[in-house]
């Protein structure tokens, strides 16, 4: 069955302080799948995510041209706050709110998006989000502790739970495992696959690691020097890469 695109990008160009960061990007990202944006540092991967959720608005000297449709909504013309209410985001460095408890870190997202009407519903959402992030069993007896009591990898899973508590339609992750250990990396990767397979969530993951892309991706988009050089199902990209850069990337010849 052909999936409809969750995000449809046409003729996207982004300049930052005069530098052409993204160049004529055309890309359809399907619903209910993990799409990995793969490429080396500085290739424009994070800029692409920030354009989709309009965080590019906060980048000094940024100029954007083209069209980005998110579930049919023109993201570049939409109210950015309304747009972001449907998009969860997890950044490279864990950023839990230090002045809030573990429970409150997750609950605040549900409150802001008004997905819970009662305290009982809020408790249920917090538990569900922590379970989905593979963190519940480790924190269920210390929900009122500060997030600083958690390891870095646990804090990143807490940030994933916070994003999920929004009940987003789209989840964006920017190198979410770059600064955490192998155990927590596996936990997050397993969580992402479950979110797609069990809930049909649409996920876009940025990484520079080909092996991670192969572990979690349904589709892979390879970006190099601001250009989309290859895109397709993950298994096809892995077995028969067509672009010279993609071949080097999977051979480990690109740093």
C-alpha positions, 0 to 999 in steps of 0.5 A: 500500500502506498503511504501518503506523504506526511511532509512534502517539500518542494524547491526548498532553499535555505540561506544562513547569513548568505551561505546556501545551506539547503539547495533545491530540496524535493522530498516526500516523507511518508506517514507512519514510517521512520525516515532517516536524514543521513549525511556528514556534519555540516551538510544541512540535515539539522537545518532541514528539521528546523525548517519543517518545524519553523525553528529556523525562524530563530536563526539569525540571518536565515532566508527560506524559499520553497514549499513545505507541507506538513500534513497538508498545511503550508508550514512556511505560512502557518502560525508557527506555534500552532504548527509546533503543537503537532510536532515533537522535537528531541535535540542532540543534547538532553535538555530536561527542565532542571527546575521541574521533577521527572513527572512535571517534565513530561506533564508540562507538555501534555498541559501545554497541548491540552491533551489531558482534562483531569489529573487522572488523564494527566497521570495516564499520559505521563505513564504512557509517555515514559513507557513509550520512551522505555523509561517508566520502570527506571523512574516510577518510584522517583517521579518527584526527583529532579531530572538531574538525578538521572544519567545523560541517557536517561535524561534523553529518554525523558526528553523523548517522553516529554515530546511524546506527551504532546501527542504529536503527529510528527516526531523530529529527532536531531542526532538524539543518540550522539551524546549518550551510551550504547545501552540508552541508544538501543533503548531509544532506537527500539522505542522509535520502531515501536512508536511506528509499528504500534502507533503509526507515528511519523518520525524523522531522524537526523544522524551521521551514522549509516549503521544507525540508519539501517537499524531504524529506518524505513526510508533514507534520505542522503544529504551532502553539501546541502543537496539531496543526493539519494532517497529511497527505501532503507534496504534498497539504499543499503544494498544498491546505493546509486550515488558515489557519496552514498557508496563511500558513506556506507563503506565508512570512507566519509568521516 
